[in-house]
Every structure is written in C-alpha cells, then in structure tokens.
C-alpha cells in the first residue's frame, strides 16, 4: 500500500474548524492519500509529529489558526522527528486571523484548498515550494525555550490584538466587522487620544535593541517583527538584505501613525525615511519593558526588567504555496 502523500494535522478547536471540520473529515475519508491526525491541545502535537514522521508524507498540512501553526513549527524545529528531511508545510485557511495562510496563498474554503493541495502533491512539488525564514523567540519571563513563528506584534499592536480577541470577538460578529470595529477603536484611541474603558489601553514604554542599529526606546503605537512577505494592509516592505527579521516600530504620535498608514497604503513602507517610523532588517532583536506583552502567531509572551525577549532567525523551512 502506498504511503499517504499528505499528513493533515487538525485542531478541532480552531474557530474556523468548528463549522468546517465535519466536511474536512468526510473529504479525508474519501481520499486515502490523506492521513488525518487531530489534536485538541498544544501538548499533543509532539506525539502527532512522532506518528506523522513514521509515514514520511510528501507534504505536512496544518488545519488550524496561527497558534496551531506556531506550535507545529516549534515542534518541527525542536523535536527533530524528521531528522534533516522535514516535509514542506502547507497551511489551510482556518482560524481567525490566518496571516500565515494568507501569505502562502491559501484563502477561502479549506476543503477546496485541501483538494488543490492533493493535486499539487500528486504532481511536481518544486514549482509550488517557497522558502520562508522563521523567528525563534526565547528569553522573557520564565526563560522561554525557543518558540518558532513568523509574525510578532508588540507594544500597542499586541494590546490591539488582545483587545480584538478578548473584547470584540466575543460579540460573535463576523471577522470583517470585528476588525472594522477594532480599527475604529484604534483610531479613536491612538489618533484622537480619546480615553474610555471600552477602548484599547495606553501602550507601555518599551525598549527595543536591533543588532547593528542600537537601542530604540519609546512609547510605540505599533511594533511588529516578521519574516512574512505580507505586512500591514497587505503591503510589502522594501528589502535591503541586512537581515531576515523585518522590524517596524511606529511611535505613539498621531502624525507618525498617519505617515506609516499612508506609506503602507501606497507600498512605500521602508522605502522612504519617515519621522517616528522605524523600519529595519536585522538578525537579532531584543525587546524589553515593564511587563510588556508580545504576541507571536496568536500566543502571548511577556518580557520584564532585565528579562528581555530575544528574537533570532531559525532554520528556514519549505512551504507549499496553494494558490493556483
């Protein structure tokens, strides 16, 4: 019997899977080329990877939100289950944010994405493979062992992401409406400086050290570090080749926010120097602040005085671009 071409790792608790998982299960049952493994907790992913490694799939597909993808990438990086030959990774469009799936061209119906992936895996994979740099996060409070991801939000951006998750998503509105409400709240708080309990909080003072560029200290409205091609508003940051970690920090000033917003809209972020907008590429970044939170692909981590969060490049992985 031929080995399955695709190993599919699903998180049934991912928001997108609540409605779609029965269809995905039925599709997998009809296609023996897919080995489907479900987990409900992050601590089950290690055993899942050990099992998947035994069948040596052509592609490892992840069906879950950004947090599920992050946990799987971390296990791939730290677990060594596949030795030096980890299969390329595909990400189905599930969960709330899907930043990683969108970057890799997976949009819309996850079953249709899985059908497309079957066709890709049955033919020549090479034209669909893209290399992606990864972020290894360590340090912080509790001495975090390396966690692997692709998009980190800090300062006010982390507060906004938490605000959307904890205050807006529970309203049960469609994602697009939730994001519009969050954006309006951000404008009221950050640009017009309104203060109210239902708006996002004031960003804390944060110190960021970018290797080769020195320390940047200030109150930032937004701070992000990513290896993804897509950045704010689906724009792409200019690349200088100075390091794999793309870093953007926008100071807590209305004019700086408007400048960064405008540059993102017209695809000029990182191409033109803007006052109050820091855009760098680096191979090491340290983030430190008074109980400052950062969010890496949906999971929250904390830094503290004398306990900075360290970001470094991790071993690159091959990913499958699903878009036709």
C-alpha positions as CSV (number, residue, x, y, z in Angstrom):
1,X,0.0,0.0,0.0
2,X,1.4,3.4,-1.0
3,X,2.1,5.9,1.8
4,X,-0.2,8.9,2.1
5,X,1.0,11.9,0.2
6,X,-0.4,14.4,2.7
7,X,-0.4,14.3,6.5
8,X,-3.1,16.6,7.8
9,X,-2.8,17.9,11.4
10,X,-6.1,19.4,12.6
11,X,-7.1,21.4,15.6
12,X,-10.9,20.9,16.1
13,X,-11.0,23.9,18.5
14,X,-9.7,26.4,15.9
15,X,-12.5,28.9,15.2
16,X,-12.7,28.1,11.5
17,X,-12.9,24.4,12.2
18,X,-16.0,24.5,14.3
19,X,-18.1,24.6,11.2
20,X,-15.7,23.1,8.6
21,X,-14.2,20.1,10.3
22,X,-17.1,17.7,9.5
23,X,-16.6,18.4,5.8
24,X,-12.8,18.0,6.1
25,X,-13.2,14.7,7.9
26,X,-15.6,13.5,5.2
27,X,-13.2,14.6,2.4
28,X,-10.2,12.8,4.1
29,X,-12.3,9.6,4.5
30,X,-12.9,9.7,0.7
31,X,-9.2,10.2,-0.1
32,X,-6.7,7.6,1.2
33,X,-3.8,9.8,0.1
34,X,-4.5,11.9,3.2
35,X,-3.5,10.8,6.7
36,X,-5.6,12.9,9.2
37,X,-4.5,13.4,12.8
38,X,-6.5,15.6,15.2
39,X,-5.2,17.3,18.3
40,X,-7.1,19.4,20.8
41,X,-4.1,20.7,22.9
42,X,-0.7,22.0,22.1
43,X,1.0,19.3,24.3
44,X,-0.4,16.6,21.9
45,X,1.4,18.0,18.9
46,X,4.7,16.2,19.8
47,X,3.0,12.8,19.7
48,X,1.3,13.8,16.5
49,X,4.6,14.6,14.9
50,X,6.2,11.4,16.0
51,X,3.3,9.5,14.4
52,X,3.4,11.5,11.2
53,X,7.1,11.1,10.9
54,X,6.7,7.3,10.6
55,X,4.6,7.6,7.4
56,X,7.0,10.0,5.7
57,X,4.4,12.2,3.9
58,X,5.2,14.3,0.9
59,X,3.5,17.3,2.5
60,X,2.6,18.2,6.1
61,X,-0.6,20.2,6.0
62,X,-1.8,22.2,9.1
63,X,-5.5,22.9,9.6
64,X,-5.8,25.4,12.4
65,X,-5.2,29.0,13.3
66,X,-1.9,30.8,13.6
67,X,-1.4,29.4,17.1
68,X,-1.7,25.9,15.8
69,X,0.8,26.6,13.1
70,X,3.2,28.1,15.5
71,X,3.0,25.1,17.8
72,X,3.6,22.7,14.9
73,X,6.5,24.7,13.6
74,X,8.0,24.8,17.1
75,X,7.8,21.0,17.3
76,X,9.3,20.6,13.9
77,X,12.2,22.8,14.9
78,X,12.8,21.4,18.4
79,X,11.6,17.8,18.2
80,X,13.9,16.5,15.4
81,X,11.2,13.9,14.4
82,X,12.0,14.1,10.7
83,X,15.8,14.5,11.1
84,X,17.2,16.7,8.4
85,X,14.4,16.0,5.9
86,X,11.3,17.7,7.3
87,X,8.5,17.7,4.7
88,X,7.3,21.0,3.2
89,X,4.5,22.6,5.1
90,X,1.1,23.7,3.8
91,X,-1.3,25.8,5.8
92,X,-5.1,25.6,5.2
93,X,-7.2,28.8,5.7
94,X,-8.6,28.1,9.2
95,X,-8.8,30.1,12.4
96,X,-9.5,33.9,13.0
97,X,-6.5,35.7,11.5
98,X,-4.8,33.3,9.1
99,X,-1.8,35.6,8.5
100,X,0.4,32.7,7.6
101,X,-2.1,31.0,5.4
102,X,-2.7,34.3,3.5
103,X,1.0,34.9,3.0
104,X,1.2,31.4,1.4
105,X,-1.8,32.0,-0.9
106,X,-4.4,29.9,1.0
107,X,-7.8,31.7,1.0
108,X,-11.4,30.8,1.1
109,X,-12.8,27.3,1.6
110,X,-10.3,24.9,3.5
111,X,-11.8,21.9,1.7
112,X,-11.1,23.4,-1.7
113,X,-7.6,24.3,-0.5
114,X,-7.1,20.7,0.5
115,X,-8.4,19.5,-2.9
116,X,-5.9,21.8,-4.6
117,X,-3.1,20.5,-2.3
118,X,-3.9,16.9,-3.3
119,X,-3.4,17.9,-7.0
120,X,-0.1,19.6,-6.2
121,X,1.2,16.7,-4.1
122,X,0.4,14.2,-6.9
123,X,2.5,16.2,-9.4
124,X,5.8,18.1,-9.3
125,X,6.0,19.9,-5.9
126,X,9.0,22.1,-6.9
127,X,7.1,24.9,-8.7
128,X,4.9,25.4,-5.6
129,X,7.6,25.4,-2.9
130,X,8.8,28.7,-1.3
131,X,11.4,29.0,1.4
132,X,10.5,31.0,4.5
133,X,12.7,32.3,7.2
134,X,11.3,31.7,10.7
135,X,11.6,33.6,14.0
136,X,12.9,31.9,17.1
137,X,11.6,33.6,20.3
138,X,13.4,32.9,23.6
139,X,14.1,34.5,27.0
140,X,11.5,36.7,28.7
141,X,9.8,36.0,32.0
142,X,10.2,32.3,32.8
143,X,13.1,31.8,30.4
144,X,11.1,30.7,27.4
145,X,12.7,27.9,25.3
146,X,12.8,28.7,21.6
147,X,9.3,29.1,20.1
148,X,9.0,29.3,16.4
149,X,6.8,31.6,14.4
150,X,6.5,34.1,11.6
151,X,4.7,37.2,12.9
152,X,5.2,39.1,16.2
153,X,3.2,42.0,17.4
154,X,4.3,44.2,20.3
155,X,3.7,47.5,22.1
156,X,0.3,48.9,21.1
157,X,-0.1,46.3,18.4
158,X,-0.1,43.5,20.9
159,X,-2.6,45.4,23.0
160,X,-4.8,45.9,20.0
161,X,-4.6,42.2,19.1
162,X,-5.6,41.2,22.6
163,X,-8.3,43.8,22.6
164,X,-9.8,42.4,19.5
165,X,-9.5,38.8,20.8
166,X,-10.9,39.5,24.3
167,X,-13.3,42.3,23.8
168,X,-14.6,42.3,20.2
169,X,-14.5,38.6,19.0
170,X,-16.8,37.5,21.9
171,X,-19.5,39.7,20.5
172,X,-20.0,37.0,17.9
173,X,-19.8,39.3,14.9
174,X,-18.2,38.3,11.5
175,X,-14.4,38.7,11.4
176,X,-14.6,41.5,8.9
177,X,-16.9,43.5,11.2
178,X,-14.8,42.8,14.3
179,X,-11.7,44.1,12.5
180,X,-13.5,47.3,11.4
181,X,-14.7,47.9,15.0
182,X,-11.2,47.3,16.3
183,X,-9.7,49.7,13.7
184,X,-12.2,52.4,14.7
185,X,-11.3,51.9,18.3
186,X,-7.6,52.2,17.5
187,X,-8.2,55.5,15.6
188,X,-10.2,56.9,18.5
189,X,-7.5,55.9,21.0
190,X,-4.3,56.5,19.1
191,X,-5.1,59.4,16.7
192,X,-7.8,61.4,18.6
193,X,-6.4,60.4,22.0
194,X,-9.8,59.6,23.5
195,X,-9.8,57.7,26.8
196,X,-12.6,55.2,27.7
197,X,-12.8,51.8,29.3
198,X,-14.1,50.3,26.1
199,X,-11.1,51.4,24.0
200,X,-7.6,49.8,23.8
201,X,-5.2,50.7,26.6
202,X,-2.3,53.2,26.6
203,X,0.9,51.5,25.2
204,X,3.7,50.9,27.8
205,X,7.2,52.2,27.5
206,X,9.3,49.7,25.5
207,X,12.9,49.3,24.7
208,X,14.0,47.6,21.5
209,X,17.6,46.8,20.6
210,X,18.2,46.0,17.0
211,X,21.6,44.4,16.3
212,X,23.8,46.8,14.4
213,X,21.3,49.6,14.8
214,X,21.5,50.2,18.6
215,X,18.6,50.6,21.1
216,X,15.3,52.3,20.3
217,X,13.4,53.3,23.4
218,X,9.9,54.9,23.3
219,X,6.2,54.5,23.6
220,X,5.2,52.8,20.4
221,X,1.7,52.6,18.9
222,X,2.8,49.6,16.8
223,X,5.7,47.2,16.9
224,X,6.0,44.2,14.6
225,X,8.6,41.7,13.6
226,X,8.0,39.3,10.8
227,X,9.6,37.1,8.1
228,X,6.4,37.2,6.1
229,X,6.2,38.9,2.7
230,X,2.9,40.5,3.5
231,X,2.9,43.3,6.1
232,X,0.3,45.9,7.2
233,X,-2.6,46.3,4.8
234,X,-1.1,43.6,2.6
235,X,1.8,45.8,1.6
236,X,5.3,44.6,1.2
237,X,8.3,46.2,3.0
238,X,11.3,47.1,0.9
239,X,14.2,44.6,1.5
240,X,17.8,45.7,2.0
241,X,19.2,42.2,2.6
242,X,20.7,43.3,6.0
243,X,18.9,40.6,8.0
244,X,15.9,38.1,7.8
245,X,13.9,39.8,10.6
246,X,11.8,42.6,9.3
247,X,11.2,45.2,12.1
248,X,8.7,48.1,12.1
249,X,8.0,50.3,15.1
250,X,5.7,53.4,15.0
251,X,6.0,55.9,17.8
252,X,2.9,57.0,19.8
253,X,2.3,60.2,17.8
254,X,-0.7,60.8,15.6
255,X,1.4,62.1,12.7
256,X,3.7,59.1,12.8
257,X,0.7,56.8,12.7
258,X,-0.7,58.6,9.7
259,X,2.7,58.5,7.9
260,X,3.0,54.8,8.5
261,X,-0.6,54.2,7.4
262,X,-0.1,56.2,4.2
263,X,3.2,54.5,3.4
264,X,1.6,51.1,3.8
265,X,-1.3,52.0,1.5
266,X,1.0,53.0,-1.4
267,X,3.6,50.3,-0.8
268,X,6.3,52.7,0.4
269,X,6.9,51.4,3.9
270,X,10.6,51.0,4.4
271,X,11.5,52.8,1.1
272,X,11.2,56.3,2.4
273,X,12.6,57.5,5.8
274,X,9.7,58.8,7.9
275,X,10.0,60.7,11.3
276,X,8.7,58.5,14.1
277,X,8.6,55.4,11.9
278,X,11.5,52.9,12.4
279,X,11.9,50.3,9.7
280,X,14.9,47.9,9.9
281,X,16.1,44.5,8.9
282,X,18.2,42.6,11.5
283,X,19.5,39.2,12.5
284,X,18.9,39.7,16.3
285,X,16.3,41.8,18.2
286,X,15.8,42.3,21.9
287,X,12.5,43.6,23.4
288,X,12.3,44.7,27.0
289,X,9.8,46.7,29.0
290,X,7.8,46.8,32.2
291,X,5.7,43.6,31.9
292,X,5.4,44.2,28.1
293,X,3.5,41.6,26.2
294,X,4.2,40.4,22.7
295,X,2.1,38.1,20.6
296,X,3.8,35.6,18.3
297,X,1.3,34.0,15.9
298,X,-1.5,34.2,18.4
299,X,0.3,33.2,21.5
300,X,1.3,35.8,24.2
301,X,4.7,36.1,25.9
302,X,6.0,38.6,28.4
303,X,9.2,40.4,28.9
304,X,10.3,42.2,32.1
305,X,13.0,44.4,33.5
306,X,16.3,42.5,32.9
307,X,14.4,39.7,31.2
308,X,14.3,40.7,27.5
309,X,12.6,38.7,24.8
310,X,15.2,37.7,22.2
311,X,14.3,37.2,18.5
312,X,16.7,35.4,16.2
313,X,16.3,33.6,12.8
314,X,15.5,29.9,13.0
315,X,16.4,27.3,10.4
316,X,14.3,28.1,7.2
317,X,11.6,25.7,6.1
318,X,10.0,24.9,2.8
319,X,6.3,25.8,2.5
320,X,3.8,25.0,-0.2
321,X,2.0,27.9,-1.9
322,X,-1.5,26.6,-2.6
323,X,-2.8,29.5,-4.8
324,X,-3.4,28.4,-8.4
